[in-house]
Amino acid sequence: MPNTHSYRWTHKHLLSLEELSVDDIKSVMDTADSFKEVSTRSVKKIPALRGKVVVNMFFEDSTRTRTSFSLAASRLSADIVDFSVKTSSVSKGETLIDTARNIEAMGVDIIVARHPASGAAYLLSRAVKCSVVNAGDGAHEHPTQGLLDLYTIRERFGKIAGLKVAIVGDIANSRVARSNLWALKKMGAEVIFVGPPTLLPRSFAQLGAKVFYDLDEVIGEVDVVNMLRVQFERIKSSQFPSVREFTQLYGLTSERFTRCKKDVFVMHPGPMNRGIEISSHIADGPNSGILTQVSNGLAVRMASLFLVSQAAGAPAEPAKVSAVPEPAKA
């Protein structure tokens, strides 16, 4: 069983990093430390969630997150159900809440939810009695990605406080950027958002990030560069002049990489558009932590499922959510 120290996690749901305290964030990372060695065993299972049922309820396509949650639940000895939208009653017009309540009625303990609408995870948490873990809701948040990014940074540098972290690219449509912002700020890092004006509203500065529209202005001073995927499926044509121009101005190219710190840590939440936001040799090089993020995500998601399960009997706490800046209009 993990060593959660003297701190007691009390959140029945994991919906947002904005509402978590520094102690909450540390608790997840410390619990993840305890779980990480499970993946090195010959038998990669512990009985922490034996008898519990976890449902992956994904309304958007996913490879890393869905597989990571499935493996995390499996290694904790939970039973896993993968929900398929295409073969469900959602295709017949059933609402999100009715779908979730019907699934819960079968004895489900935790719903892991991904949905294209911001706030969907909060809606679910109010409609069901089981725990809800947000696996990404629209452009709002992706809390476990933010936590695994923090965990990976701490593992690399031995600290988070005092580091300069640049998050680059399509900020407006990125739930990863928002989760990273809340968590990094709380842990004492300086957060720098960089992107074109059409994909980086100035309003993000009100949330505590430094906003830059010129990557070359900051590339040489940051400790971490987190390159975001260009979300072509969400971007309007008027917001995005051309792929070539984006790469030239905001991509982590070979030439731009030579002006980074020698020990700069390169990250990407995936999936990558190789050659657009990041060059392949950098993504696969010694400064890259991209695959480490994926492996650390398993430990962090094991910790997340374990902690919400432990707190399932605690009363739900009211959510505190700031307004989400909308993508700028051209």
C-alpha positions in Angstrom: 0.0 0.0 0.0 1.3 3.5 -0.7 2.7 5.8 1.9 0.5 8.9 1.8 2.3 10.4 4.8 0.3 12.3 7.4 -1.7 14.3 4.9 -5.3 13.0 4.3 -6.7 13.4 0.8 -10.4 14.3 1.1 -11.6 14.8 -2.6 -14.1 12.3 -3.8 -13.6 13.5 -7.3 -10.6 14.7 -9.3 -12.1 17.4 -11.6 -9.6 20.3 -11.7 -6.2 21.3 -10.5 -7.5 24.8 -9.9 -9.4 23.6 -6.8 -6.5 21.5 -5.4 -4.1 22.8 -2.7 -0.4 22.5 -2.7 -0.7 19.7 -0.2 -3.2 17.9 -2.5 -0.8 18.1 -5.4 2.1 16.9 -3.3 -0.1 14.0 -2.0 -0.8 12.8 -5.5 2.9 13.0 -6.5 4.1 11.3 -3.3 1.5 8.5 -3.7 2.6 8.1 -7.3 6.2 7.6 -6.0 4.9 4.7 -4.0 3.1 3.2 -6.9 5.9 3.6 -9.5 7.8 0.6 -8.5 4.8 -1.7 -9.2 5.6 -1.4 -12.9 9.0 -2.8 -12.3 7.7 -6.0 -10.7 7.4 -9.4 -12.5 3.7 -9.4 -11.4 2.5 -5.9 -12.0 -0.5 -5.9 -9.6 -1.4 -4.9 -6.1 -4.8 -5.3 -4.4 -5.4 -1.7 -3.6 -8.7 -1.5 -5.6 -9.7 -5.1 -5.6 -13.5 -5.4 -5.9 -13.9 -1.9 -7.3 -15.2 -1.2 -10.8 -13.7 1.6 -13.0 -15.5 2.7 -16.2 -13.6 4.6 -19.0 -16.3 6.8 -20.4 -14.6 8.5 -23.3 -16.6 10.7 -25.8 -13.4 11.7 -27.6 -10.7 9.6 -29.2 -7.7 8.9 -27.0 -4.7 6.5 -27.0 -2.4 7.5 -24.1 -4.9 8.6 -21.5 -7.5 5.8 -22.1 -4.8 3.1 -22.1 -3.0 4.6 -19.1 -6.2 4.7 -17.0 -7.1 1.1 -18.0 -3.6 -0.1 -17.1 -3.7 1.9 -13.9 -7.0 0.4 -12.8 -5.8 -3.1 -13.8 -2.6 -2.8 -11.7 -4.7 -1.8 -8.7 -6.7 -5.0 -9.3 -9.9 -3.1 -10.2 -12.4 -4.4 -12.8 -12.4 -2.2 -15.9 -15.2 -1.4 -18.4 -14.4 0.5 -21.6 -17.4 2.5 -22.7 -17.8 2.9 -26.4 -19.9 5.9 -27.6 -20.5 4.4 -31.1 -22.1 1.2 -29.7 -23.9 2.9 -26.8 -27.4 4.4 -26.5 -25.8 7.9 -26.8 -26.0 7.3 -30.6 -29.8 6.9 -30.1 -30.1 10.2 -28.3 -29.5 9.3 -24.6 -28.2 12.2 -22.5 -24.8 12.2 -20.8 -26.4 12.1 -17.3 -28.8 9.3 -18.2 -25.9 7.3 -19.6 -23.8 7.8 -16.5 -26.6 7.0 -14.1 -27.4 3.8 -16.0 -23.7 2.8 -15.9 -23.5 3.7 -12.2 -26.6 1.5 -11.4 -24.5 -1.5 -12.4 -22.3 -1.1 -9.4 -19.6 1.3 -10.7 -17.3 2.9 -8.2 -15.3 5.4 -10.4 -16.1 7.0 -13.8 -13.1 8.3 -15.8 -14.7 10.8 -18.1 -13.5 12.6 -21.3 -15.9 14.8 -23.1 -15.7 17.6 -25.7 -17.8 20.0 -23.6 -16.1 22.1 -20.9 -17.7 21.4 -17.5 -18.9 17.9 -18.5 -17.0 16.3 -15.6 -18.5 18.7 -13.1 -22.0 17.9 -14.4 -21.3 14.2 -14.0 -20.0 14.6 -10.5 -23.3 16.2 -9.5 -25.4 13.6 -11.2 -23.9 10.4 -9.8 -22.9 9.1 -6.4 -19.7 7.4 -7.5 -16.3 9.2 -7.9 -15.6 11.0 -11.2 -12.1 11.6 -12.6 -11.8 14.2 -15.3 -9.8 12.8 -18.2 -10.2 16.0 -20.2 -13.3 18.2 -20.7 -13.3 20.5 -23.7 -10.8 23.3 -23.4 -11.2 23.4 -19.6 -8.8 21.1 -17.9 -6.9 17.8 -18.0 -5.9 17.4 -14.4 -4.0 14.1 -14.6 -1.9 15.3 -17.5 -1.0 18.4 -15.5 -0.1 16.2 -12.5 2.0 13.9 -14.5 3.8 16.8 -16.1 4.6 18.2 -12.7 5.7 14.8 -11.5 8.0 14.5 -14.5 9.5 17.9 -13.9 10.1 17.2 -10.2 11.7 13.9 -11.1 14.1 15.6 -13.6 15.1 18.7 -11.5 14.4 17.5 -8.0 12.2 20.6 -7.5 9.5 22.7 -9.2 9.8 26.0 -7.3 11.9 28.6 -9.1 11.8 26.9 -12.5 10.8 28.8 -15.7 8.4 26.7 -17.7 7.4 27.8 -21.2 4.1 26.3 -22.6 4.1 26.9 -26.4 1.6 26.8 -29.1 -2.2 26.5 -29.2 -3.0 27.8 -25.7 -6.6 28.9 -26.4 -7.8 25.4 -27.2 -5.5 23.6 -24.7 -6.9 22.0 -21.5 -3.4 20.8 -20.8 -2.1 24.4 -20.7 -4.7 25.4 -18.1 -4.1 22.5 -15.8 -0.3 23.1 -16.0 -0.8 26.7 -15.2 -2.8 26.1 -12.0 -0.4 23.4 -10.8 2.9 25.0 -11.7 1.9 28.3 -10.2 0.9 26.7 -6.9 4.2 24.8 -6.7 6.2 28.0 -7.2 7.2 27.8 -10.9 7.1 30.7 -13.3 4.7 30.0 -16.2 5.2 31.5 -19.6 2.6 31.1 -22.4 3.9 31.6 -25.9 1.8 31.5 -29.1 0.3 33.5 -31.9 -2.2 36.2 -30.8 -5.1 34.3 -32.4 -4.4 31.3 -30.2 -3.2 33.1 -27.1 -5.7 35.6 -25.7 -4.2 38.4 -23.5 -6.7 37.4 -20.8 -4.5 34.5 -19.8 -2.2 37.1 -18.1 -5.0 37.6 -15.6 -4.7 34.0 -14.6 -1.1 34.5 -13.6 0.8 33.5 -16.7 3.4 35.7 -18.5 2.2 36.0 -22.1 4.6 36.3 -25.1 4.0 36.2 -28.8 7.7 35.8 -29.7 9.2 32.4 -28.8 12.7 33.6 -29.6 12.4 36.3 -26.9 12.2 33.6 -24.1 13.6 30.4 -25.6 17.1 30.9 -24.1 16.0 31.5 -20.5 13.5 28.7 -19.8 14.2 25.5 -18.0 11.3 23.5 -19.5 9.7 23.8 -22.9 6.3 22.1 -23.1 5.2 22.0 -26.8 1.5 21.7 -27.3 -0.2 19.9 -30.2 -1.7 22.1 -32.8 -5.3 21.1 -32.5 -6.4 21.3 -36.2 -9.8 19.9 -35.3 -10.6 22.9 -33.1 -8.9 25.7 -34.9 -10.8 28.0 -37.2 -9.1 28.7 -40.5 -8.9 32.5 -39.7 -6.9 31.7 -36.6 -4.2 29.7 -38.4 -2.5 31.3 -41.5 -0.4 28.3 -42.5 1.4 25.2 -41.0 4.7 26.5 -42.4 4.3 29.9 -40.8 3.4 28.3 -37.4 6.5 26.1 -37.5 8.7 28.9 -38.5 7.5 31.2 -35.7 6.6 28.8 -32.9 8.0 25.3 -33.6 10.9 23.8 -31.7 13.1 23.6 -34.7 16.8 22.5 -34.8 18.0 26.1 -35.2 15.9 27.3 -32.3 16.9 24.4 -30.1 20.6 25.5 -30.3 19.6 28.7 -28.4 18.0 26.8 -25.5 19.8 26.1 -22.3 22.0 23.0 -22.6 20.0 21.1 -20.0 16.6 22.4 -21.2 13.9 19.8 -20.6 11.6 19.2 -23.6 8.0 18.0 -23.0 4.9 17.3 -25.1 1.5 15.9 -24.0 1.0 14.1 -27.2 0.0 13.2 -29.8 2.8 15.0 -31.6 2.6 16.5 -35.0 6.3 15.8 -35.8 7.9 18.5 -37.9 5.2 21.0 -37.1 5.4 21.9 -33.4 8.6 19.9 -32.7 11.5 18.4 -34.8 11.8 14.6 -34.6 15.4 14.5 -33.5 14.6 16.8 -30.6 11.5 14.7 -29.6 13.7 11.6 -29.6 16.8 13.2 -28.2 18.5 13.2 -24.8 16.7 16.4 -23.6 13.3 14.9 -24.3 11.1 13.7 -21.5 8.1 12.8 -23.7 8.2 9.0 -23.2 9.0 9.5 -19.5 5.8 11.6 -19.3 3.9 8.6 -20.6 5.4 6.1 -18.2 5.0 8.5 -15.3 1.3 9.0 -16.3 0.6 5.4 -15.3 1.9 6.0 -11.7 0.0 9.3 -11.4 -3.2 7.8 -12.6 -2.8 4.9 -10.2 -2.4 7.4 -7.4 -5.4 9.4 -8.6 -7.8 6.4 -8.8 -6.5 5.2 -5.4 -7.0 8.5 -3.7 -10.5 9.3 -4.9 -11.5 5.8 -4.0 -10.2 6.2 -0.4 -12.1 9.5 -0.1 -15.3 8.2 -1.7 -17.1 8.3 1.7 -16.2 12.0 2.3 -18.8 14.7 1.6 -18.4 16.4 -1.8 -16.8 19.8 -1.8 -18.1 22.7 -3.8 -16.0 23.4 -7.0 -14.2 26.7 -7.4 -13.8 27.4 -11.1 -12.6 30.5 -12.8 -13.9 31.7 -16.1 -12.2 29.9 -19.0 -10.9 32.4 -21.6 -12.5 31.8 -24.9 -10.4 31.5 -28.1 -9.8 35.0 -29.6 -11.8 35.9 -32.7 -9.9 37.1 -35.7 
